[in-house]
Amino acid sequence: MSARRRTVRSGGLDLNVLVEGDGPAIVFLHGGGLTAHTWRRVVADLARDHRCVAVDLRGHGDSDWSPSADYTLTSMAADLRTVVAELGIARPHLVGMSLGGQVALHAVCHGFAARSLALVDVGPRLLQRPDNPIRTFMRTHSYPSFDAALDAAAEFRPDRDRASLASSLRRSMRPAGDGSWSWKWDPARRDSYAERSAEARALTGLLGAVSCPVLVVRGARSPVFGAADARRLVVALPRARLETLDAGHDVQSERPAELAALIRAFHEEDPDAPCGPPAGAGGPHGQAGQGISS
């Protein structure tokens, strides 16, 4: 991603923000354990006629780690508001994958004014499988060498070219003085997973007040976002549609061209309508729903 780099101060933390292109603004929020660079191939397409803003969430990438291990959706949604205000963006399109999608949905359900919302392989509830390959792979935070990390990544993603994997890892990991490599995310973020999950499930009771167009994109082979949950999410949102791509959870990495095309077409047919709950419908203290279940 050839982008202009900005640093935005939010909640006492420096957040790394990458900006590329000009035109209507799209803000991209990555998944847990990833970085803003995960969007680079999607952005390469959309930056031709959009101002693309990709944020390293707190505790990820080149953004600061929270000294108090504050990695709630509430705090990350507040960071989103700060970034948008600092960059002078009014009503951006939002695109969020996995954790980033839950952050974006949380922001919209609590009054963030966006033009549209695209949720990539995520909803208020993600499936918890003990054999989830994503969790198994990310459980190891540090590797004795870059080659060891690359071997593990190649075993996890046998469909990816090794050179491409190596390039992605160098953006997502950092070396230490002893030759080891570790992920660019704070291991302490895992401690607040239950709290984030509860925050996300509570959004279910607010979905009916989301007034803007919402695009839900599911990976057909996703181990964490089930087809039934995706359908129920679309039904619960007043103005939503579901698209499915032949991918796993990392749709933006596996099918970047197809995802960019879906987002572009979605924006082109998007009427200029505000996104978020109307006054009095929900808000920061809205009632929690029962959650979307399988």
Buried (B, 14 or more C-beta within 10 A) or exposed (E): BEBEEBEBEBBEBBBBBBBBBEEBBBBBBBBBBBBBBBBBBBBBBBBBEBBBBBBBBBBBBBBBBBEEBBBBBBBBBBBBBBBBEBBEBEBBBBBBBBBBBBBBBBBBBBBBBBBBBBBBBBBBBBEEEEEBBBBEBBEEEEBEEBEBBBBBBBEBBEEBEEEEBBEBBBBBBEEEEEEBBBBBBBEBBBEBEEBBBEBBBBBBBBBBBBBBBBBBBBBEEBBBBBEEBBBBBBEBBEBBEBBBBEBBBBBBBBBBEBBBBBBBEBBEEBEEEEBBBEEEBBBEEBEBBEBBEE
